[in-house]
Amino acid sequence: MTGTPLTLRDYVHGYRIYAQCGSCRHDVRLSLMHAAQIAGWDATLDEVRRRLKCKVCGNRGSIAIQIVHDGRPAR
Ligand SMILES: [Zn+2]
């Protein structure tokens, strides 16, 4: 534990973001590139989450995000 929150930059290789609206359950898959366009490469996942807005119901702030490895082996 370093105490430094991980940023998008730390996830670049082989990760994807899944986001689900806490209100209407609409879910989207977000690339790291897209997340970085929204919040910047130095943003933490929490910062990305706070900037996301549901396209379906307009909800903001209760969107859950999950980061997953896309299965390709890391080199
Ligand atoms: Zn929604």
N, CA, C, O and the ligand as a Tripos MOL2 file, in Angstrom:
@<TRIPOS>MOLECULE
protein
  301   299    76     0     0
PROTEIN
NO_CHARGES

@<TRIPOS>ATOM
      1 N           0.8300   -1.2070    0.0000 N.3       1 MET1
      2 CA          0.0000    0.0000    0.0000 C.3       1 MET1
      3 C           0.8620    1.2530    0.0000 C.2       1 MET1
      4 O           1.6110    1.4970    0.9450 O.2       1 MET1
      5 N           0.7570    2.0270   -1.0350 N.am      2 THR2
      6 CA          1.5350    3.2370   -1.1000 C.3       2 THR2
      7 C           0.7120    4.4330   -0.6530 C.2       2 THR2
      8 O           1.2680    5.4620   -0.2680 O.2       2 THR2
      9 N          -0.6280    4.3020   -0.7030 N.am      3 GLY3
     10 CA         -1.4750    5.4150   -0.3460 C.3       3 GLY3
     11 C          -1.7620    6.3280   -1.5270 C.2       3 GLY3
     12 O          -2.5740    7.2480   -1.4240 O.2       3 GLY3
     13 N          -1.0970    6.0740   -2.6480 N.am      4 THR4
     14 CA         -1.3510    6.8780   -3.8390 C.3       4 THR4
     15 C          -2.4780    6.2350   -4.6380 C.2       4 THR4
     16 O          -2.3780    5.0720   -5.0290 O.2       4 THR4
     17 N          -3.5410    6.9780   -4.8820 N.am      5 PRO5
     18 CA         -4.6350    6.3830   -5.6460 C.3       5 PRO5
     19 C          -4.2170    6.0970   -7.0780 C.2       5 PRO5
     20 O          -3.4770    6.8680   -7.6890 O.2       5 PRO5
     21 N          -4.6920    4.9930   -7.6000 N.am      6 LEU6
     22 CA         -4.3710    4.6600   -8.9770 C.3       6 LEU6
     23 C          -5.1200    5.5790   -9.9280 C.2       6 LEU6
     24 O          -6.2810    5.9230   -9.7060 O.2       6 LEU6
     25 N          -4.4390    5.9610  -10.9730 N.am      7 THR7
     26 CA         -5.0730    6.8180  -11.9820 C.3       7 THR7
     27 C          -5.2520    6.0250  -13.2670 C.2       7 THR7
     28 O          -4.7740    4.8960  -13.3840 O.2       7 THR7
     29 N          -5.9340    6.6150  -14.2160 N.am      8 LEU8
     30 CA         -6.1470    5.9410  -15.4960 C.3       8 LEU8
     31 C          -4.8340    5.4990  -16.1230 C.2       8 LEU8
     32 O          -4.7600    4.4510  -16.7640 O.2       8 LEU8
     33 N          -3.8260    6.2890  -15.9350 N.am      9 ARG9
     34 CA         -2.5170    5.9630  -16.4760 C.3       9 ARG9
     35 C          -2.0220    4.5960  -15.9760 C.2       9 ARG9
     36 O          -1.3460    3.8610  -16.6970 O.2       9 ARG9
     37 N          -2.3720    4.2810  -14.7400 N.am     10 ASP10
     38 CA         -1.9280    3.0050  -14.1700 C.3      10 ASP10
     39 C          -2.6690    1.8070  -14.7530 C.2      10 ASP10
     40 O          -2.2350    0.6660  -14.5920 O.2      10 ASP10
     41 N          -3.7740    2.0640  -15.4220 N.am     11 TYR11
     42 CA         -4.5890    0.9720  -15.9430 C.3      11 TYR11
     43 C          -4.4670    0.7820  -17.4450 C.2      11 TYR11
     44 O          -5.1160   -0.0890  -18.0240 O.2      11 TYR11
     45 N          -3.6400    1.5940  -18.0670 N.am     12 VAL12
     46 CA         -3.6240    1.6390  -19.5280 C.3      12 VAL12
     47 C          -3.5770    0.2780  -20.2130 C.2      12 VAL12
     48 O          -4.2880    0.0450  -21.1910 O.2      12 VAL12
     49 N          -2.7460   -0.6110  -19.7020 N.am     13 HIS13
     50 CA         -2.5360   -1.8520  -20.4380 C.3      13 HIS13
     51 C          -3.5760   -2.9230  -20.1570 C.2      13 HIS13
     52 O          -3.5680   -3.5530  -19.1000 O.2      13 HIS13
     53 N          -4.4540   -3.1150  -21.0980 N.am     14 GLY14
     54 CA         -5.3380   -4.2720  -21.0680 C.3      14 GLY14
     55 C          -6.5580   -4.1640  -20.1690 C.2      14 GLY14
     56 O          -7.1770   -5.1800  -19.8550 O.2      14 GLY14
     57 N          -6.9160   -2.9670  -19.7520 N.am     15 TYR15
     58 CA         -8.0870   -2.8440  -18.8970 C.3      15 TYR15
     59 C          -9.2270   -2.1280  -19.5950 C.2      15 TYR15
     60 O          -9.0160   -1.3000  -20.4810 O.2      15 TYR15
     61 N         -10.4430   -2.4630  -19.1780 N.am     16 ARG16
     62 CA        -11.6280   -1.7780  -19.6710 C.3      16 ARG16
     63 C         -12.4710   -1.3510  -18.4870 C.2      16 ARG16
     64 O         -12.3680   -1.9020  -17.3910 O.2      16 ARG16
     65 N         -13.3070   -0.3580  -18.7360 N.am     17 ILE17
     66 CA        -14.1760    0.1320  -17.6760 C.3      17 ILE17
     67 C         -15.6200   -0.2030  -18.0130 C.2      17 ILE17
     68 O         -16.0780    0.0360  -19.1300 O.2      17 ILE17
     69 N         -16.3220   -0.7470  -17.0570 N.am     18 TYR18
     70 CA        -17.7550   -0.9420  -17.2040 C.3      18 TYR18
     71 C         -18.4550    0.0130  -16.2550 C.2      18 TYR18
     72 O         -18.0970    0.1170  -15.0810 O.2      18 TYR18
     73 N         -19.4460    0.7030  -16.7700 N.am     19 ALA19
     74 CA        -20.1860    1.6380  -15.9330 C.3      19 ALA19
     75 C         -21.6670    1.2870  -15.9700 C.2      19 ALA19
     76 O         -22.2170    0.9850  -17.0290 O.2      19 ALA19
     77 N         -22.2990    1.3290  -14.8190 N.am     20 GLN20
     78 CA        -23.7290    1.0640  -14.7820 C.3      20 GLN20
     79 C         -24.4380    2.1460  -13.9890 C.2      20 GLN20
     80 O         -24.0190    2.5170  -12.8920 O.2      20 GLN20
     81 N         -25.5190    2.6430  -14.5690 N.am     21 CYS21
     82 CA        -26.3020    3.6780  -13.9170 C.3      21 CYS21
     83 C         -27.0360    3.0760  -12.7150 C.2      21 CYS21
     84 O         -27.6770    2.0310  -12.8210 O.2      21 CYS21
     85 N         -26.9280    3.7540  -11.5790 N.am     22 GLY22
     86 CA        -27.5810    3.2680  -10.3690 C.3      22 GLY22
     87 C         -29.0720    3.5310  -10.3710 C.2      22 GLY22
     88 O         -29.7930    3.0390   -9.5030 O.2      22 GLY22
     89 N         -29.5370    4.2970  -11.3330 N.am     23 SER23
     90 CA        -30.9390    4.6530  -11.3730 C.3      23 SER23
     91 C         -31.7240    3.8020  -12.3750 C.2      23 SER23
     92 O         -32.7190    3.1760  -12.0080 O.2      23 SER23
     93 N         -31.2830    3.7750  -13.6410 N.am     24 CYS24
     94 CA        -32.0410    3.0290  -14.6540 C.3      24 CYS24
     95 C         -31.3580    1.7390  -15.0800 C.2      24 CYS24
     96 O         -31.8980    1.0000  -15.9040 O.2      24 CYS24
     97 N         -30.1870    1.4580  -14.5360 N.am     25 ARG25
     98 CA        -29.4570    0.2240  -14.8260 C.3      25 ARG25
     99 C         -28.8820    0.1510  -16.2280 C.2      25 ARG25
    100 O         -28.3950   -0.8960  -16.6560 O.2      25 ARG25
    101 N         -28.9400    1.2470  -16.9290 N.am     26 HIS26
    102 CA        -28.2970    1.2740  -18.2370 C.3      26 HIS26
    103 C         -26.8090    1.0260  -18.0280 C.2      26 HIS26
    104 O         -26.2010    1.6230  -17.1390 O.2      26 HIS26
    105 N         -26.2240    0.1600  -18.8300 N.am     27 ASP27
    106 CA        -24.7820   -0.0130  -18.6510 C.3      27 ASP27
    107 C         -24.0110    0.1930  -19.9510 C.2      27 ASP27
    108 O         -24.5020   -0.0690  -21.0490 O.2      27 ASP27
    109 N         -22.8280    0.6560  -19.7830 N.am     28 VAL28
    110 CA        -21.9710    0.9370  -20.9320 C.3      28 VAL28
    111 C         -20.5650    0.4390  -20.6630 C.2      28 VAL28
    112 O         -20.1090    0.3580  -19.5220 O.2      28 VAL28
    113 N         -19.9050    0.1120  -21.7400 N.am     29 ARG29
    114 CA        -18.5020   -0.2250  -21.6330 C.3      29 ARG29
    115 C         -17.7210    0.9760  -22.1320 C.2      29 ARG29
    116 O         -18.0090    1.5310  -23.1920 O.2      29 ARG29
    117 N         -16.7620    1.3530  -21.3730 N.am     30 LEU30
    118 CA        -16.0290    2.5690  -21.6420 C.3      30 LEU30
    119 C         -14.5710    2.1930  -21.8560 C.2      30 LEU30
    120 O         -13.9930    1.4410  -21.0720 O.2      30 LEU30
    121 N         -13.9850    2.7160  -22.9140 N.am     31 SER31
    122 CA        -12.5580    2.4470  -23.0440 C.3      31 SER31
    123 C         -11.7960    3.4100  -22.1470 C.2      31 SER31
    124 O         -12.3020    4.4700  -21.7790 O.2      31 SER31
    125 N         -10.5880    3.0340  -21.8050 N.am     32 LEU32
    126 CA         -9.7560    3.9320  -20.9970 C.3      32 LEU32
    127 C          -9.5070    5.2350  -21.7400 C.2      32 LEU32
    128 O          -9.4180    6.3070  -21.1410 O.2      32 LEU32
    129 N          -9.3960    5.1170  -23.0620 N.am     33 MET33
    130 CA         -9.1850    6.3080  -23.8750 C.3      33 MET33
    131 C         -10.3370    7.2960  -23.7130 C.2      33 MET33
    132 O         -10.1360    8.5040  -23.5780 O.2      33 MET33
    133 N         -11.5450    6.7440  -23.7310 N.am     34 HIS34
    134 CA        -12.7170    7.5810  -23.5830 C.3      34 HIS34
    135 C         -12.7670    8.1970  -22.1730 C.2      34 HIS34
    136 O         -13.0660    9.3810  -22.0160 O.2      34 HIS34
    137 N         -12.4800    7.4040  -21.1850 N.am     35 ALA35
    138 CA        -12.4660    7.9110  -19.8060 C.3      35 ALA35
    139 C         -11.4390    9.0260  -19.6600 C.2      35 ALA35
    140 O         -11.6670   10.0130  -18.9610 O.2      35 ALA35
    141 N         -10.3070    8.8510  -20.3300 N.am     36 ALA36
    142 CA         -9.2500    9.8720  -20.2510 C.3      36 ALA36
    143 C          -9.6660   11.1570  -20.9480 C.2      36 ALA36
    144 O          -9.2720   12.2510  -20.5430 O.2      36 ALA36
    145 N         -10.4670   11.0140  -22.0030 N.am     37 GLN37
    146 CA        -10.9540   12.2200  -22.6720 C.3      37 GLN37
    147 C         -11.9010   12.9850  -21.7520 C.2      37 GLN37
    148 O         -11.9590   14.2140  -21.7890 O.2      37 GLN37
    149 N         -12.6320   12.2560  -20.9370 N.am     38 ILE38
    150 CA        -13.5770   12.8820  -20.0160 C.3      38 ILE38
    151 C         -12.8550   13.5310  -18.8400 C.2      38 ILE38
    152 O         -13.1130   14.6840  -18.4960 O.2      38 ILE38
    153 N         -11.9590   12.7830  -18.2390 N.am     39 ALA39
    154 CA        -11.4130   13.2260  -16.9560 C.3      39 ALA39
    155 C          -9.9090   13.4550  -16.9370 C.2      39 ALA39
    156 O          -9.3770   14.0120  -15.9770 O.2      39 ALA39
    157 N          -9.2220   13.0280  -17.9920 N.am     40 GLY40
    158 CA         -7.7640   13.1960  -18.0210 C.3      40 GLY40
    159 C          -7.0490   11.9470  -17.5170 C.2      40 GLY40
    160 O          -7.5840   11.1990  -16.6990 O.2      40 GLY40
    161 N          -5.8630   11.7360  -18.0020 N.am     41 TRP41
    162 CA         -5.1190   10.5260  -17.6450 C.3      41 TRP41
    163 C          -4.7230   10.4770  -16.1780 C.2      41 TRP41
    164 O          -4.4490    9.3950  -15.6580 O.2      41 TRP41
    165 N          -4.6840   11.5920  -15.5080 N.am     42 ASP42
    166 CA         -4.2890   11.5930  -14.0950 C.3      42 ASP42
    167 C          -5.4770   11.4660  -13.1540 C.2      42 ASP42
    168 O          -5.3220   11.5570  -11.9360 O.2      42 ASP42
    169 N          -6.6570   11.2570  -13.7120 N.am     43 ALA43
    170 CA         -7.8510   11.1070  -12.8790 C.3      43 ALA43
    171 C          -7.8950    9.7220  -12.2430 C.2      43 ALA43
    172 O          -7.4770    8.7330  -12.8440 O.2      43 ALA43
    173 N          -8.4020    9.6710  -11.0320 N.am     44 THR44
    174 CA         -8.6350    8.3720  -10.4030 C.3      44 THR44
    175 C          -9.9860    7.8530  -10.8730 C.2      44 THR44
    176 O         -10.7680    8.5870  -11.4780 O.2      44 THR44
    177 N         -10.2500    6.5850  -10.5910 N.am     45 LEU45
    178 CA        -11.5370    6.0290  -11.0090 C.3      45 LEU45
    179 C         -12.6990    6.7930  -10.3820 C.2      45 LEU45
    180 O         -13.7520    6.9690  -10.9950 O.2      45 LEU45
    181 N         -12.4890    7.2350   -9.1700 N.am     46 ASP46
    182 CA        -13.5580    7.9720   -8.4990 C.3      46 ASP46
    183 C         -13.8420    9.3060   -9.2020 C.2      46 ASP46
    184 O         -14.9890    9.7450   -9.2880 O.2      46 ASP46
    185 N         -12.7980    9.9220   -9.6880 N.am     47 GLU47
    186 CA        -12.9740   11.1820  -10.4210 C.3      47 GLU47
    187 C         -13.6920   10.9440  -11.7430 C.2      47 GLU47
    188 O         -14.5250   11.7470  -12.1640 O.2      47 GLU47
    189 N         -13.3620    9.8420  -12.3860 N.am     48 VAL48
    190 CA        -14.0630    9.4900  -13.6270 C.3      48 VAL48
    191 C         -15.5390    9.2570  -13.3300 C.2      48 VAL48
    192 O         -16.4120    9.7480  -14.0460 O.2      48 VAL48
    193 N         -15.8040    8.5120  -12.2790 N.am     49 ARG49
    194 CA        -17.1790    8.1710  -11.9090 C.3      49 ARG49
    195 C         -18.0260    9.4260  -11.6840 C.2      49 ARG49
    196 O         -19.1800    9.4990  -12.1060 O.2      49 ARG49
    197 N         -17.4360   10.3900  -11.0230 N.am     50 ARG50
    198 CA        -18.1810   11.6110  -10.7060 C.3      50 ARG50
    199 C         -18.4830   12.4440  -11.9390 C.2      50 ARG50
    200 O         -19.3980   13.2680  -11.9250 O.2      50 ARG50
    201 N         -17.7190   12.2350  -13.0090 N.am     51 ARG51
    202 CA        -17.9460   13.0100  -14.2250 C.3      51 ARG51
    203 C         -18.8850   12.3200  -15.1990 C.2      51 ARG51
    204 O         -19.3440   12.9270  -16.1660 O.2      51 ARG51
    205 N         -19.1620   11.0760  -14.9470 N.am     52 LEU52
    206 CA        -20.0340   10.3610  -15.8730 C.3      52 LEU52
    207 C         -21.4840   10.7430  -15.6820 C.2      52 LEU52
    208 O         -21.9440   11.0100  -14.5720 O.2      52 LEU52
    209 N         -22.1830   10.7590  -16.7920 N.am     53 LYS53
    210 CA        -23.5980   11.0640  -16.7460 C.3      53 LYS53
    211 C         -24.3110   10.0430  -17.6060 C.2      53 LYS53
    212 O         -23.8680    9.7390  -18.7140 O.2      53 LYS53
    213 N         -25.4070    9.5170  -17.1050 N.am     54 CYS54
    214 CA        -26.1530    8.5100  -17.8530 C.3      54 CYS54
    215 C         -26.8230    9.1500  -19.0680 C.2      54 CYS54
    216 O         -27.5140   10.1630  -18.9620 O.2      54 CYS54
    217 N         -26.5970    8.5220  -20.2330 N.am     55 LYS55
    218 CA        -27.1910    9.0680  -21.4500 C.3      55 LYS55
    219 C         -28.6920    8.8190  -21.5060 C.2      55 LYS55
    220 O         -29.4250    9.5300  -22.1940 O.2      55 LYS55
    221 N         -29.1360    7.8160  -20.7850 N.am     56 VAL56
    222 CA        -30.5390    7.4320  -20.8540 C.3      56 VAL56
    223 C         -31.4130    8.2880  -19.9330 C.2      56 VAL56
    224 O         -32.4170    8.8460  -20.3770 O.2      56 VAL56
    225 N         -31.0420    8.3930  -18.6640 N.am     57 CYS57
    226 CA        -31.9170    9.0920  -17.7220 C.3      57 CYS57
    227 C         -31.3040   10.3830  -17.1830 C.2      57 CYS57
    228 O         -31.9580   11.1120  -16.4370 O.2      57 CYS57
    229 N         -30.0640   10.6700  -17.5500 N.am     58 GLY58
    230 CA        -29.4570   11.9210  -17.1270 C.3      58 GLY58
    231 C         -28.9100   11.8960  -15.7010 C.2      58 GLY58
    232 O         -28.4260   12.9070  -15.1920 O.2      58 GLY58
    233 N         -28.9950   10.7270  -15.0650 N.am     59 ASN59
    234 CA        -28.4860   10.5850  -13.7140 C.3      59 ASN59
    235 C         -26.9840   10.8770  -13.6450 C.2      59 ASN59
    236 O         -26.2200   10.4870  -14.5280 O.2      59 ASN59
    237 N         -26.5910   11.5520  -12.6060 N.am     60 ARG60
    238 CA        -25.1740   11.8100  -12.4000 C.3      60 ARG60
    239 C         -24.8590   11.5470  -10.9330 C.2      60 ARG60
    240 O         -25.6280   11.9240  -10.0490 O.2      60 ARG60
    241 N         -23.7510   10.9120  -10.6840 N.am     61 GLY61
    242 CA        -23.3160   10.7600   -9.3030 C.3      61 GLY61
    243 C         -23.5910    9.4090   -8.6710 C.2      61 GLY61
    244 O         -22.9520    9.0550   -7.6810 O.2      61 GLY61
    245 N         -24.5350    8.6400   -9.2240 N.am     62 SER62
    246 CA        -24.7190    7.3010   -8.6600 C.3      62 SER62
    247 C         -24.4690    6.2450   -9.7200 C.2      62 SER62
    248 O         -25.1850    5.2490   -9.8210 O.2      62 SER62
    249 N         -23.4430    6.4900  -10.4970 N.am     63 ILE63
    250 CA        -23.0550    5.5180  -11.5060 C.3      63 ILE63
    251 C         -21.9150    4.6750  -10.9480 C.2      63 ILE63
    252 O         -20.9060    5.1950  -10.4710 O.2      63 ILE63
    253 N         -22.1020    3.3690  -11.0210 N.am     64 ALA64
    254 CA        -21.0870    2.4700  -10.4980 C.3      64 ALA64
    255 C         -20.1120    2.1170  -11.6040 C.2      64 ALA64
    256 O         -20.5270    1.7950  -12.7170 O.2      64 ALA64
    257 N         -18.8260    2.1740  -11.3140 N.am     65 ILE65
    258 CA        -17.8950    1.7190  -12.3290 C.3      65 ILE65
    259 C         -17.0180    0.6100  -11.8060 C.2      65 ILE65
    260 O         -16.7090    0.5120  -10.6190 O.2      65 ILE65
    261 N         -16.6410   -0.2070  -12.7380 N.am     66 GLN66
    262 CA        -15.8640   -1.3800  -12.4180 C.3      66 GLN66
    263 C         -14.7600   -1.4560  -13.4560 C.2      66 GLN66
    264 O         -14.9970   -1.2320  -14.6430 O.2      66 GLN66
    265 N         -13.5710   -1.7680  -13.0140 N.am     67 ILE67
    266 CA        -12.4990   -1.8730  -14.0010 C.3      67 ILE67
    267 C         -12.0740   -3.3320  -14.1000 C.2      67 ILE67
    268 O         -11.8200   -3.9840  -13.0870 O.2      67 ILE67
    269 N         -12.0010   -3.8280  -15.2990 N.am     68 VAL68
    270 CA        -11.6870   -5.2520  -15.4780 C.3      68 VAL68
    271 C         -10.5690   -5.4140  -16.4900 C.2      68 VAL68
    272 O         -10.4000   -4.6040  -17.4020 O.2      68 VAL68
    273 N          -9.8280   -6.4590  -16.3060 N.am     69 HIS69
    274 CA         -8.7940   -6.7890  -17.2660 C.3      69 HIS69
    275 C          -9.4670   -7.4690  -18.4450 C.2      69 HIS69
    276 O         -10.3630   -8.2900  -18.2530 O.2      69 HIS69
    277 N          -9.0540   -7.1460  -19.6490 N.am     70 ASP70
    278 CA         -9.7570   -7.6920  -20.8010 C.3      70 ASP70
    279 C          -9.2670   -9.0680  -21.2310 C.2      70 ASP70
    280 O          -9.6620   -9.5500  -22.2930 O.2      70 ASP70
    281 N          -8.4460   -9.6900  -20.4630 N.am     71 GLY71
    282 CA         -8.1080  -11.0900  -20.7080 C.3      71 GLY71
    283 C          -6.8130  -11.3450  -21.4410 C.2      71 GLY71
    284 O          -6.2750  -12.4520  -21.4090 O.2      71 GLY71
    285 N          -6.3130  -10.3160  -22.1030 N.am     72 ARG72
    286 CA         -5.0440  -10.5510  -22.7820 C.3      72 ARG72
    287 C          -3.9160  -10.6100  -21.7670 C.2      72 ARG72
    288 O          -3.8730   -9.7870  -20.8520 O.2      72 ARG72
    289 N          -3.0230  -11.5390  -21.9020 N.am     73 PRO73
    290 CA         -1.9340  -11.6450  -20.9320 C.3      73 PRO73
    291 C          -1.0300  -10.4290  -20.9550 C.2      73 PRO73
    292 O          -0.6740   -9.9310  -22.0230 O.2      73 PRO73
    293 N          -0.6670   -9.9630  -19.7980 N.am     74 ALA74
    294 CA          0.2420   -8.8130  -19.7070 C.3      74 ALA74
    295 C           1.6400   -9.2600  -20.0820 C.2      74 ALA74
    296 O           2.0380  -10.3860  -19.7830 O.2      74 ALA74
    297 N           2.3730   -8.3990  -20.7240 N.am     75 ARG75
    298 CA          3.7260   -8.7690  -21.0650 C.3      75 ARG75
    299 C           4.6840   -8.2700  -19.9970 C.2      75 ARG75
    300 O           5.8920   -8.4840  -20.1020 O.2      75 ARG75
    301 ZN        -29.6810    6.0250  -16.1690 Zn       76 ZN76
@<TRIPOS>BOND
     1     1     2 1
     2     2     3 1
     3     3     4 2
     4     3     5 am
     5     5     6 1
     6     6     7 1
     7     7     8 2
     8     7     9 am
     9     9    10 1
    10    10    11 1
    11    11    12 2
    12    11    13 am
    13    13    14 1
    14    14    15 1
    15    15    16 2
    16    15    17 am
    17    17    18 1
    18    18    19 1
    19    19    20 2
    20    19    21 am
    21    21    22 1
    22    22    23 1
    23    23    24 2
    24    23    25 am
    25    25    26 1
    26    26    27 1
    27    27    28 2
    28    27    29 am
    29    29    30 1
    30    30    31 1
    31    31    32 2
    32    31    33 am
    33    33    34 1
    34    34    35 1
    35    35    36 2
    36    35    37 am
    37    37    38 1
    38    38    39 1
    39    39    40 2
    40    39    41 am
    41    41    42 1
    42    42    43 1
    43    43    44 2
    44    43    45 am
    45    45    46 1
    46    46    47 1
    47    47    48 2
    48    47    49 am
    49    49    50 1
    50    50    51 1
    51    51    52 2
    52    51    53 am
    53    53    54 1
    54    54    55 1
    55    55    56 2
    56    55    57 am
    57    57    58 1
    58    58    59 1
    59    59    60 2
    60    59    61 am
    61    61    62 1
    62    62    63 1
    63    63    64 2
    64    63    65 am
    65    65    66 1
    66    66    67 1
    67    67    68 2
    68    67    69 am
    69    69    70 1
    70    70    71 1
    71    71    72 2
    72    71    73 am
    73    73    74 1
    74    74    75 1
    75    75    76 2
    76    75    77 am
    77    77    78 1
    78    78    79 1
    79    79    80 2
    80    79    81 am
    81    81    82 1
    82    82    83 1
    83    83    84 2
    84    83    85 am
    85    85    86 1
    86    86    87 1
    87    87    88 2
    88    87    89 am
    89    89    90 1
    90    90    91 1
    91    91    92 2
    92    91    93 am
    93    93    94 1
    94    94    95 1
    95    95    96 2
    96    95    97 am
    97    97    98 1
    98    98    99 1
    99    99   100 2
   100    99   101 am
   101   101   102 1
   102   102   103 1
   103   103   104 2
   104   103   105 am
   105   105   106 1
   106   106   107 1
   107   107   108 2
   108   107   109 am
   109   109   110 1
   110   110   111 1
   111   111   112 2
   112   111   113 am
   113   113   114 1
   114   114   115 1
   115   115   116 2
   116   115   117 am
   117   117   118 1
   118   118   119 1
   119   119   120 2
   120   119   121 am
   121   121   122 1
   122   122   123 1
   123   123   124 2
   124   123   125 am
   125   125   126 1
   126   126   127 1
   127   127   128 2
   128   127   129 am
   129   129   130 1
   130   130   131 1
   131   131   132 2
   132   131   133 am
   133   133   134 1
   134   134   135 1
   135   135   136 2
   136   135   137 am
   137   137   138 1
   138   138   139 1
   139   139   140 2
   140   139   141 am
   141   141   142 1
   142   142   143 1
   143   143   144 2
   144   143   145 am
   145   145   146 1
   146   146   147 1
   147   147   148 2
   148   147   149 am
   149   149   150 1
   150   150   151 1
   151   151   152 2
   152   151   153 am
   153   153   154 1
   154   154   155 1
   155   155   156 2
   156   155   157 am
   157   157   158 1
   158   158   159 1
   159   159   160 2
   160   159   161 am
   161   161   162 1
   162   162   163 1
   163   163   164 2
   164   163   165 am
   165   165   166 1
   166   166   167 1
   167   167   168 2
   168   167   169 am
   169   169   170 1
   170   170   171 1
   171   171   172 2
   172   171   173 am
   173   173   174 1
   174   174   175 1
   175   175   176 2
   176   175   177 am
   177   177   178 1
   178   178   179 1
   179   179   180 2
   180   179   181 am
   181   181   182 1
   182   182   183 1
   183   183   184 2
   184   183   185 am
   185   185   186 1
   186   186   187 1
   187   187   188 2
   188   187   189 am
   189   189   190 1
   190   190   191 1
   191   191   192 2
   192   191   193 am
   193   193   194 1
   194   194   195 1
   195   195   196 2
   196   195   197 am
   197   197   198 1
   198   198   199 1
   199   199   200 2
   200   199   201 am
   201   201   202 1
   202   202   203 1
   203   203   204 2
   204   203   205 am
   205   205   206 1
   206   206   207 1
   207   207   208 2
   208   207   209 am
   209   209   210 1
   210   210   211 1
   211   211   212 2
   212   211   213 am
   213   213   214 1
   214   214   215 1
   215   215   216 2
   216   215   217 am
   217   217   218 1
   218   218   219 1
   219   219   220 2
   220   219   221 am
   221   221   222 1
   222   222   223 1
   223   223   224 2
   224   223   225 am
   225   225   226 1
   226   226   227 1
   227   227   228 2
   228   227   229 am
   229   229   230 1
   230   230   231 1
   231   231   232 2
   232   231   233 am
   233   233   234 1
   234   234   235 1
   235   235   236 2
   236   235   237 am
   237   237   238 1
   238   238   239 1
   239   239   240 2
   240   239   241 am
   241   241   242 1
   242   242   243 1
   243   243   244 2
   244   243   245 am
   245   245   246 1
   246   246   247 1
   247   247   248 2
   248   247   249 am
   249   249   250 1
   250   250   251 1
   251   251   252 2
   252   251   253 am
   253   253   254 1
   254   254   255 1
   255   255   256 2
   256   255   257 am
   257   257   258 1
   258   258   259 1
   259   259   260 2
   260   259   261 am
   261   261   262 1
   262   262   263 1
   263   263   264 2
   264   263   265 am
   265   265   266 1
   266   266   267 1
   267   267   268 2
   268   267   269 am
   269   269   270 1
   270   270   271 1
   271   271   272 2
   272   271   273 am
   273   273   274 1
   274   274   275 1
   275   275   276 2
   276   275   277 am
   277   277   278 1
   278   278   279 1
   279   279   280 2
   280   279   281 am
   281   281   282 1
   282   282   283 1
   283   283   284 2
   284   283   285 am
   285   285   286 1
   286   286   287 1
   287   287   288 2
   288   287   289 am
   289   289   290 1
   290   290   291 1
   291   291   292 2
   292   291   293 am
   293   293   294 1
   294   294   295 1
   295   295   296 2
   296   295   297 am
   297   297   298 1
   298   298   299 1
   299   299   300 2
@<TRIPOS>SUBSTRUCTURE
     1 MET1         2 RESIDUE 1 A MET
     2 THR2         6 RESIDUE 1 A THR
     3 GLY3        10 RESIDUE 1 A GLY
     4 THR4        14 RESIDUE 1 A THR
     5 PRO5        18 RESIDUE 1 A PRO
     6 LEU6        22 RESIDUE 1 A LEU
     7 THR7        26 RESIDUE 1 A THR
     8 LEU8        30 RESIDUE 1 A LEU
     9 ARG9        34 RESIDUE 1 A ARG
    10 ASP10       38 RESIDUE 1 A ASP
    11 TYR11       42 RESIDUE 1 A TYR
    12 VAL12       46 RESIDUE 1 A VAL
    13 HIS13       50 RESIDUE 1 A HIS
    14 GLY14       54 RESIDUE 1 A GLY
    15 TYR15       58 RESIDUE 1 A TYR
    16 ARG16       62 RESIDUE 1 A ARG
    17 ILE17       66 RESIDUE 1 A ILE
    18 TYR18       70 RESIDUE 1 A TYR
    19 ALA19       74 RESIDUE 1 A ALA
    20 GLN20       78 RESIDUE 1 A GLN
    21 CYS21       82 RESIDUE 1 A CYS
    22 GLY22       86 RESIDUE 1 A GLY
    23 SER23       90 RESIDUE 1 A SER
    24 CYS24       94 RESIDUE 1 A CYS
    25 ARG25       98 RESIDUE 1 A ARG
    26 HIS26      102 RESIDUE 1 A HIS
    27 ASP27      106 RESIDUE 1 A ASP
    28 VAL28      110 RESIDUE 1 A VAL
    29 ARG29      114 RESIDUE 1 A ARG
    30 LEU30      118 RESIDUE 1 A LEU
    31 SER31      122 RESIDUE 1 A SER
    32 LEU32      126 RESIDUE 1 A LEU
    33 MET33      130 RESIDUE 1 A MET
    34 HIS34      134 RESIDUE 1 A HIS
    35 ALA35      138 RESIDUE 1 A ALA
    36 ALA36      142 RESIDUE 1 A ALA
    37 GLN37      146 RESIDUE 1 A GLN
    38 ILE38      150 RESIDUE 1 A ILE
    39 ALA39      154 RESIDUE 1 A ALA
    40 GLY40      158 RESIDUE 1 A GLY
    41 TRP41      162 RESIDUE 1 A TRP
    42 ASP42      166 RESIDUE 1 A ASP
    43 ALA43      170 RESIDUE 1 A ALA
    44 THR44      174 RESIDUE 1 A THR
    45 LEU45      178 RESIDUE 1 A LEU
    46 ASP46      182 RESIDUE 1 A ASP
    47 GLU47      186 RESIDUE 1 A GLU
    48 VAL48      190 RESIDUE 1 A VAL
    49 ARG49      194 RESIDUE 1 A ARG
    50 ARG50      198 RESIDUE 1 A ARG
    51 ARG51      202 RESIDUE 1 A ARG
    52 LEU52      206 RESIDUE 1 A LEU
    53 LYS53      210 RESIDUE 1 A LYS
    54 CYS54      214 RESIDUE 1 A CYS
    55 LYS55      218 RESIDUE 1 A LYS
    56 VAL56      222 RESIDUE 1 A VAL
    57 CYS57      226 RESIDUE 1 A CYS
    58 GLY58      230 RESIDUE 1 A GLY
    59 ASN59      234 RESIDUE 1 A ASN
    60 ARG60      238 RESIDUE 1 A ARG
    61 GLY61      242 RESIDUE 1 A GLY
    62 SER62      246 RESIDUE 1 A SER
    63 ILE63      250 RESIDUE 1 A ILE
    64 ALA64      254 RESIDUE 1 A ALA
    65 ILE65      258 RESIDUE 1 A ILE
    66 GLN66      262 RESIDUE 1 A GLN
    67 ILE67      266 RESIDUE 1 A ILE
    68 VAL68      270 RESIDUE 1 A VAL
    69 HIS69      274 RESIDUE 1 A HIS
    70 ASP70      278 RESIDUE 1 A ASP
    71 GLY71      282 RESIDUE 1 A GLY
    72 ARG72      286 RESIDUE 1 A ARG
    73 PRO73      290 RESIDUE 1 A PRO
    74 ALA74      294 RESIDUE 1 A ALA
    75 ARG75      298 RESIDUE 1 A ARG
    76 ZN76       301 GROUP 0 **** ****
